[in-house]
């Protein structure tokens, strides 16, 4: 499985399209933190859109769902490959039988190549005359992939993939690679099984007709066998073909001549065209995939331009509230931080700050109250993450959703974070129920907390 921390360029484009479709159907997502981190990438708009999509996908489960979908797609491809192999072997058994009865050469040829050539012509007509469409095998593979993924977050993944590929006309080549690859396996299995049967059983060959003349079969046999004969396969002569119309000839030369003709025709008209088309589809798929880019003119991406490449920073409400809110989450910055930082979050003005003499090496970020102060602090911590961060909170205030979301964002900017629940301000009493709410909320976030000043930890990294 692909490493969850390093998506490929194709997967980044896929996630961007998935998030765009999700926002198109469910409304804008809560993306303040993702936009801030994407702006810190200092790349072009497409790079920032992809980084934003990756952050939102990791937060809301689409990235893990994509990995599950890819697992299901590989398993679905394996099941179809096994089906193709068994089907090819079955075609050979049906065409040659058990050797007790003579093999009707044209009936065997129809059994081996009839369905393959019919599906091949249908695919070529679809390639020339119609727009990109999944086709029967493509729809079956997509359906199996969704069923085997078993993840509710995969709802937009398959539609996003098809839309992204259709813009570059890649659907026909990707699913053509799947279809022709499966038929190549089927023809390979049919050829191998036919060779095995011909090597281990004795077959006689005849042709039969009621309304056609023998000359027609002679001409048809030689015309079909002309191209394989150029590759060294045997071609029955006129006398042998005419004699085989009466009964199966018992001579070894006759059996070997008909067997070589049948194998050559199967190779040249069954296996080789499918193999060449598979290689063609693979080449077009790889070259087209390398040329994939985000369609920045789409409305969903155009709306992100001002947020990810702003001419000037704007305050206030930028988007409507999303239909569903994500649960606040904490975490830690995987990059090694530097230094220690103490800050207060929405503290009572009657409190003096900082409340204690800070040790050397510990910086004071002051008290954060306004939206602008939050934005500036998050921008600074994104560029210069601290190694240790202590956030002082007033447990007399309710642990509302906005404060908990901010705590989670701040924690993800530092290598390690602790919450300091301050004692009541002078003249105030502590509400035990509200303090219990803080404990429960911080436990859900996974943040370590306490009511004593963790200054020793802040200064030295241990208690």
FENMOZI-V238658 format. One record per pair of residues at least 24 apart in sequence whose ideal C-beta (glycine too) atoms are under 7 Angstrom apart, sorted by the first residue. I is the first residue (numbers start at 1). J is the second residue. D is the distance in whole Angstrom. If there is no record, write none. Layout:
i=I j=J d=D
i=I j=J d=D
//
This chain:
i=1 j=67 d=6
i=1 j=71 d=7
i=2 j=67 d=7
i=4 j=63 d=7
i=4 j=67 d=7
i=7 j=54 d=6
i=10 j=289 d=6
i=10 j=292 d=7
i=11 j=66 d=7
i=12 j=50 d=4
i=12 j=54 d=6
i=13 j=50 d=7
i=13 j=164 d=6
i=13 j=292 d=6
i=13 j=294 d=6
i=14 j=66 d=7
i=14 j=160 d=6
i=14 j=161 d=6
i=14 j=164 d=6
i=15 j=53 d=5
i=15 j=54 d=6
i=15 j=57 d=5
i=15 j=62 d=6
i=15 j=63 d=7
i=15 j=66 d=7
i=16 j=49 d=6
i=16 j=50 d=5
i=16 j=53 d=4
i=16 j=294 d=6
i=17 j=160 d=4
i=17 j=163 d=6
i=17 j=164 d=5
i=18 j=62 d=6
i=18 j=156 d=5
i=18 j=157 d=6
i=18 j=160 d=4
i=19 j=53 d=4
i=19 j=56 d=6
i=19 j=57 d=6
i=19 j=62 d=7
i=20 j=298 d=7
i=20 j=300 d=4
i=20 j=301 d=7
i=21 j=156 d=5
i=21 j=159 d=6
i=21 j=160 d=5
i=22 j=156 d=5
i=23 j=300 d=6
i=24 j=300 d=6
i=26 j=323 d=5
i=26 j=324 d=7
i=27 j=320 d=7
i=27 j=322 d=5
i=27 j=323 d=5
i=28 j=319 d=4
i=28 j=320 d=6
i=28 j=322 d=6
i=29 j=56 d=6
i=29 j=322 d=5
i=30 j=322 d=6
i=30 j=325 d=7
i=30 j=326 d=6
i=31 j=56 d=6
i=33 j=409 d=5
i=35 j=307 d=5
i=35 j=308 d=6
i=36 j=378 d=6
i=36 j=379 d=7
i=36 j=382 d=6
i=37 j=382 d=6
i=38 j=308 d=6
i=39 j=308 d=6
i=40 j=382 d=5
i=40 j=383 d=7
i=45 j=296 d=6
i=45 j=305 d=6
i=45 j=308 d=6
i=45 j=309 d=5
i=46 j=293 d=7
i=46 j=294 d=5
i=46 j=296 d=6
i=48 j=308 d=4
i=48 j=309 d=7
i=49 j=294 d=6
i=49 j=301 d=6
i=49 j=304 d=6
i=49 j=308 d=6
i=52 j=308 d=7
i=59 j=326 d=6
i=60 j=326 d=6
i=61 j=153 d=4
i=62 j=153 d=5
i=65 j=151 d=5
i=65 j=153 d=4
i=65 j=154 d=5
i=65 j=157 d=6
i=66 j=157 d=6
i=68 j=149 d=5
i=68 j=151 d=5
i=68 j=154 d=7
i=69 j=145 d=6
i=69 j=149 d=4
i=69 j=154 d=5
i=69 j=157 d=5
i=71 j=149 d=7
i=72 j=145 d=5
i=72 j=148 d=3
i=72 j=149 d=4
i=73 j=145 d=4
i=75 j=148 d=5
i=76 j=141 d=5
i=76 j=144 d=4
i=76 j=145 d=5
i=76 j=148 d=6
i=77 j=141 d=7
i=79 j=144 d=7
i=80 j=141 d=6
i=80 j=182 d=6
i=81 j=182 d=7
i=81 j=185 d=6
i=84 j=182 d=4
i=84 j=185 d=4
i=84 j=186 d=4
i=85 j=185 d=6
i=85 j=189 d=4
i=87 j=186 d=5
i=88 j=185 d=7
i=88 j=186 d=4
i=88 j=187 d=6
i=88 j=188 d=7
i=88 j=189 d=3
i=88 j=190 d=4
i=88 j=193 d=7
i=89 j=189 d=5
i=89 j=190 d=7
i=89 j=193 d=4
i=91 j=190 d=5
i=92 j=190 d=5
i=92 j=193 d=4
i=92 j=194 d=4
i=92 j=197 d=6
i=93 j=193 d=7
i=96 j=194 d=6
i=96 j=197 d=5
i=96 j=203 d=6
i=99 j=201 d=4
i=99 j=202 d=6
i=99 j=203 d=5
i=102 j=204 d=4
i=102 j=205 d=6
i=102 j=206 d=5
i=102 j=248 d=4
i=103 j=203 d=5
i=103 j=204 d=7
i=103 j=205 d=5
i=104 j=206 d=6
i=104 j=207 d=6
i=104 j=208 d=6
i=105 j=205 d=5
i=105 j=207 d=5
i=105 j=258 d=6
i=105 j=262 d=7
i=106 j=207 d=6
i=108 j=262 d=7
i=109 j=262 d=7
i=109 j=265 d=6
i=112 j=190 d=6
i=112 j=266 d=6
i=112 j=270 d=7
i=113 j=266 d=7
i=113 j=269 d=6
i=113 j=270 d=5
i=116 j=183 d=6
i=116 j=187 d=6
i=116 j=270 d=6
i=119 j=183 d=7
i=120 j=273 d=7
i=123 j=176 d=7
i=123 j=179 d=6
i=127 j=172 d=6
i=132 j=166 d=5
i=132 j=169 d=6
i=132 j=171 d=4
i=132 j=172 d=5
i=134 j=175 d=6
i=135 j=175 d=6
i=135 j=179 d=6
i=137 j=178 d=6
i=137 j=179 d=5
i=137 j=182 d=6
i=138 j=175 d=4
i=138 j=178 d=6
i=138 j=179 d=7
i=141 j=178 d=6
i=164 j=292 d=7
i=167 j=295 d=6
i=168 j=288 d=5
i=168 j=291 d=7
i=168 j=292 d=6
i=170 j=285 d=7
i=170 j=288 d=4
i=170 j=289 d=7
i=173 j=281 d=5
i=173 j=284 d=4
i=173 j=285 d=5
i=173 j=288 d=6
i=174 j=285 d=5
i=176 j=281 d=4
i=177 j=278 d=6
i=177 j=281 d=4
i=177 j=282 d=6
i=177 j=285 d=5
i=180 j=274 d=5
i=180 j=277 d=4
i=180 j=278 d=4
i=180 j=281 d=6
i=181 j=278 d=5
i=183 j=274 d=5
i=184 j=271 d=7
i=184 j=274 d=4
i=184 j=275 d=5
i=184 j=278 d=5
i=187 j=270 d=4
i=187 j=271 d=4
i=187 j=274 d=6
i=188 j=271 d=6
i=190 j=266 d=7
i=190 j=270 d=7
i=191 j=266 d=6
i=191 j=267 d=6
i=191 j=271 d=6
i=194 j=263 d=6
i=194 j=266 d=6
i=195 j=263 d=7
i=198 j=259 d=5
i=203 j=255 d=6
i=203 j=259 d=7
i=204 j=248 d=3
i=204 j=250 d=7
i=204 j=255 d=7
i=205 j=244 d=6
i=205 j=248 d=6
i=205 j=255 d=7
i=205 j=258 d=4
i=206 j=244 d=5
i=206 j=247 d=6
i=206 j=248 d=5
i=207 j=244 d=6
i=207 j=245 d=6
i=214 j=242 d=6
i=214 j=245 d=5
i=217 j=241 d=7
i=217 j=245 d=7
i=218 j=242 d=6
i=224 j=265 d=6
i=225 j=261 d=5
i=225 j=264 d=7
i=225 j=265 d=6
i=227 j=268 d=5
i=228 j=264 d=3
i=228 j=265 d=6
i=228 j=267 d=7
i=228 j=268 d=5
i=231 j=264 d=7
i=231 j=268 d=7
i=233 j=260 d=5
i=233 j=261 d=7
i=233 j=263 d=7
i=233 j=264 d=3
i=234 j=260 d=3
i=234 j=261 d=6
i=235 j=261 d=6
i=236 j=261 d=6
i=315 j=371 d=6
i=315 j=372 d=7
i=328 j=401 d=7
i=328 j=404 d=4
i=328 j=405 d=4
i=328 j=408 d=5
i=328 j=445 d=6
i=329 j=408 d=5
i=329 j=445 d=7
i=330 j=407 d=7
i=330 j=408 d=5
i=330 j=411 d=4
i=330 j=412 d=7
i=330 j=445 d=4
i=330 j=446 d=5
i=330 j=447 d=5
i=331 j=411 d=6
i=331 j=412 d=4
i=332 j=411 d=7
i=332 j=412 d=7
i=332 j=414 d=7
i=332 j=415 d=6
i=332 j=416 d=6
i=333 j=385 d=5
i=333 j=412 d=6
i=333 j=413 d=6
i=333 j=414 d=6
i=333 j=415 d=6
i=335 j=385 d=6
i=336 j=415 d=7
i=337 j=385 d=4
i=337 j=386 d=5
i=337 j=387 d=4
i=337 j=414 d=6
i=337 j=415 d=4
i=338 j=386 d=7
i=338 j=387 d=6
i=339 j=363 d=6
i=339 j=386 d=5
i=339 j=387 d=6
i=340 j=386 d=6
i=340 j=387 d=6
i=340 j=388 d=4
i=340 j=458 d=5
i=340 j=459 d=7
i=341 j=365 d=5
i=341 j=386 d=4
i=341 j=389 d=5
i=342 j=390 d=5
i=342 j=458 d=6
i=343 j=368 d=6
i=343 j=391 d=6
i=344 j=368 d=7
i=344 j=392 d=4
i=345 j=391 d=6
i=345 j=392 d=7
i=345 j=393 d=5
i=345 j=403 d=7
i=346 j=394 d=7
i=346 j=397 d=6
i=346 j=403 d=7
i=347 j=392 d=7
i=347 j=394 d=5
i=348 j=394 d=6
i=348 j=425 d=5
i=350 j=425 d=5
i=351 j=425 d=6
i=356 j=453 d=6
i=356 j=455 d=7
i=359 j=455 d=6
i=359 j=459 d=4
i=361 j=459 d=6
i=362 j=458 d=5
i=362 j=459 d=6
i=374 j=406 d=6
i=378 j=409 d=6
i=378 j=413 d=7
i=381 j=410 d=7
i=381 j=413 d=4
i=381 j=414 d=7
i=382 j=413 d=6
i=385 j=413 d=5
i=385 j=414 d=6
i=385 j=415 d=7
i=386 j=414 d=5
i=387 j=415 d=5
i=387 j=416 d=7
i=388 j=414 d=7
i=388 j=416 d=5
i=388 j=457 d=7
i=388 j=458 d=6
i=388 j=461 d=6
i=389 j=414 d=4
i=389 j=417 d=5
i=390 j=418 d=5
i=390 j=420 d=6
i=390 j=454 d=6
i=390 j=458 d=5
i=391 j=417 d=7
i=391 j=419 d=5
i=391 j=420 d=7
i=392 j=420 d=5
i=392 j=422 d=6
i=393 j=419 d=6
i=393 j=420 d=7
i=393 j=421 d=6
i=393 j=422 d=7
i=394 j=422 d=6
i=395 j=421 d=5
i=395 j=422 d=7
i=395 j=430 d=7
i=395 j=434 d=6
i=395 j=435 d=5
i=395 j=438 d=5
i=396 j=424 d=6
i=396 j=428 d=6
i=396 j=430 d=7
i=396 j=431 d=7
i=396 j=434 d=7
i=398 j=434 d=6
i=398 j=437 d=7
i=399 j=437 d=6
i=399 j=438 d=5
i=399 j=441 d=4
i=404 j=441 d=6
i=404 j=445 d=6
i=407 j=445 d=6
i=407 j=447 d=7
i=408 j=445 d=6
i=411 j=447 d=6
i=417 j=447 d=6
i=418 j=448 d=5
i=418 j=449 d=7
i=418 j=454 d=5
i=418 j=457 d=7
i=419 j=447 d=5
i=419 j=449 d=4
i=420 j=450 d=7
i=420 j=453 d=6
i=420 j=454 d=6
i=421 j=449 d=6
i=421 j=450 d=7
i=421 j=451 d=5
i=423 j=451 d=7
//
